[in-house]
Each structure stands twice: as structure tokens, then as C-alpha cells.
Amino acid sequence: MRFLVLGSGAQGSIIAGHLVKEDDVDAVICADISQNAAEGLVKKLRSPKARALKVDAGKAEEVAKAAEGVDVVVNATIPKFNFTVMEACLKAGANYMDLAAGPIGRRLAVELLDEQLKLNDLWKDAGLTALVSTGASPGLTSVLARHAADQLTTVESVKIRFGDRTVSEELVIDWSPRVMLEELFLVPPVVYQDGEIRRLPLFSGAEVYPFPEPIGPQKVFLVEHEEVLSIPRFIGKGIRYVDVKGSLMGDIEPVRTFFIWLSQVLDKPVNIKGVNITLEEVLLSLMPEPTDLRSLYEKGLIKDAYSTMIIEVEGKKGKRKVKQTFQVTLSLSQALSLMPWSNEVSYVTGTPAAVMALMLGRGQVKLKGVITTELLDPEPVIRGVVERGIPILFRVEEEGEMP
């Protein structure tokens, strides 16, 4: 199998790191707009299967040329390039994967995912598969929700919760700063309720969620995520409610008020000494990029960091009310032991994508067209993730028969 991994950053490096270890993988092309980034990743991989290539993901012809003779193109760049890379894959006759649909600026991820899904017939006619939203969330969360739903007769709700804790003397960014700003401050959260997707105000739906130690209870807020569209559409079973909530330093009212103000002005251009610029551009120029955290960890500037995802699926099995809960928790120290250039977020995001890329390349994904992870057999995905060091805990609670 031959893979083209677009993007040599936090996610692409994890995906490529897994792919080169497989005996049936012949080549992994590590492509990035920065030749230095691509070559740096190849140096880390230390595999004769890997080679570097400079590719601009925003230019379809350039991507199509790089994808010639490739089985799967894994788009590990930011979502703004999804449609361009999809176009290139159709030209090259290659299967496609990405990690998320959005957001892009103030455009919602659920809207962008819906646009991708509307290309289904085009991909079917080409005899190709575009497997979209395959990271941690969206991606692994949907696989786990599907696994839980398969055990139930009907599903009432799916609730996804994120928590994290970093013990550090430094400002640590373990995700794309641009995606983080857009997701938190530029798009309103959405929920699926009684057959429709509803937009709600920023930082609404606050609750204190009892995350496991060492994270502990944290206040979480609604965020806008792809699962709100894909889970009810492709799992079905009468689902009435889906939401996603994440923790944020917004449990103090003045901080929350500041964040709301920030969301209103972040992308508004202002003229400063004759130069038009946005606050978003200023912040992005100042915020550190996701980096190799090993050096900070070894110097003691980061004591450790923890990230967790909780997926709660409630419904009925026959007449009994059932609640199934999945927990995925990883620490920075664990991630570094699994892949030296990873962190607790990038490893949990890139690993499911790598597992699904291998399934797609090996022909284990039979469906053609544009599909989401809810349509995959969950068992091999879960097994592949656990085999690569990510613990997944599972708990079932049952109540008596319902009338």
C-alpha cells in the first residue's frame, strides 16, 4: 500500500508514524507546504518507506500529481483544504480521508460536513471512498457511539464530554491555534434535539462534569462538533438528543464575559497605523504552535498533562433502560512513551485516523462514496486503537423494565 499524508504537523506525524510500522505498507509520502517540515518528519520516522515532498494543499493540481499511484490520501491539514484535496483525489483516482470537517472561520462544521456528504454520488460513480472526520472527535467518538448503539434496541441520547489538565509553567498549545480559536470563539454551539439541529449562544449549556482523576470535576460548555449531524443521521435508532461539551476557563463570570466579547471582535478588521489587521491574526502570530513537548517535559517545565473523552449513550434494550459509558484518557507521559514526538491530544487524534487509513487501504472498508465513521464496523477500529496503546474503559448501567 502507498499513502500520501498531507501535513507534517501534530496529527500527520502520528499517522505517518503508525503507517511506516506496517509490513504491508510500501511507501508513506510525507507532504507539507514546508519542505523543512516534511523532511523533519521523515528524519523522525527513520524508515526507508518514508520520503518528503513539498506540496501546497491549497492547489488541487499539485495534490493530484503527488497522489498519482497512491492508495489513500490522508488529509491531516486544517479543514479549509478539505474540498480542494477531495477534488485532487478524484482526479488522481485515490481514496481520501480527513480528520474533521470544520469549522472554517464562522462556517459551522456540521454545515461543511453536510456539503461533503452531498458529494456522495460523485465518489460512488468514481468507485472511490472518501472517509471523513476520522480523528478523536469527530471520529473515535462516533465509532464508540455506534458500538454502544449496536447493543441497544433504541437510543435516546448521545453525550460527549472533553476534559483536560496541564501541570505546566509554560503556555502549552497541543492543537492548531487557528482551529482552536475558530471552534471556541467564532461558531455557535449546536445540539441535535427532536429531529433538528439547533444553534445556541456561545458558552451555553454549562454544567460541572465529574471527570475521572487526575482531571477531576470541571465546568463544561456546549461546542460545535460534527457528531451532532453524523450520529443521528447514520446511527438512527430513534435518537432524540446529541450534544458535545468541552471544558474551558469560563467558570468565572468575568472570564466568561470576556470570552463572549472576544468572540464578537476576533475576526473584525481594524486599522492600526494604516494597516488593516484582525485580533485573530495578532493572537495567531503570538501563540506558540503545537510543538514537540518532550523537551519541556524532560526539563520539568511540564510536569504532566491529561486529556479525556467521555461518551455516554442512553437508550433501551428491550424494555430495560441502559446507559453505556466509554472513557478514553491519556497522559502526556504515556503518549511520549508510545511515540516520542506526540502529546496526549495528538496521539489520541492521529491514532484512530491511522487505524482507519489502514482499513481503507486494505480494502476492509467496502462502502464507496462519502462516508463517516458511524458506517464502519466498530470492532476493528476499537481493537486497532487499543493495540496501539490507547486505553478504552467501558461501563454499563441497567435499570428495571420500563412500562
Number of C-alpha atoms within 10 A of each C-alpha: 17 20 27 27 28 31 27 27 22 25 30 26 29 27 25 27 25 18 26 20 12 11 8 13 16 14 18 26 23 27 29 25 16 16 15 14 20 27 20 16 25 25 13 12 19 11 14 11 16 24 18 22 22 21 22 18 25 15 14 20 18 15 26 25 14 21 26 16 15 21 21 27 29 27 25 29 23 20 19 17 19 25 16 16 29 25 16 25 30 20 17 19 20 25 26 27 31 26 26 25 27 25 28 19 17 14 15 22 25 21 15 21 22 14 13 18 18 13 15 17 13 14 23 15 10 14 15 22 25 29 26 25 26 30 27 23 22 23 24 28 27 31 26 26 26 22 20 24 25 14 14 21 14 20 26 19 21 28 20 24 22 22 24 22 17 17 13 15 11 10 11 18 14 19 17 17 18 18 18 14 18 22 23 22 24 24 23 22 26 26 23 22 16 12 12 13 16 13 13 16 13 21 23 15 16 15 15 13 18 12 20 13 9 12 17 13 15 20 20 24 24 25 25 25 26 27 30 28 21 24 25 23 13 15 18 14 16 15 23 16 21 24 24 26 26 21 22 17 12 18 17 9 10 10 13 16 12 11 18 18 12 15 19 11 15 19 18 12 14 13 9 9 6 7 9 10 14 16 15 19 13 11 14 14 11 8 13 14 17 16 17 16 21 19 12 17 17 10 9 13 15 21 15 17 23 22 20 20 23 23 22 22 26 25 25 20 17 12 14 15 19 21 21 22 20 20 19 19 23 22 20 24 20 19 23 18 13 15 14 15 21 27 32 23 23 24 29 28 24 25 29 27 31 26 21 25 26 23 17 21 19 15 9 14 17 12 17 19 22 21 22 24 26 24 17 21 14 19 11 14 23 19 13 18 20 14 10 14 16 21 15 17 11 14 10 13 10 14 11 9 11 9 5
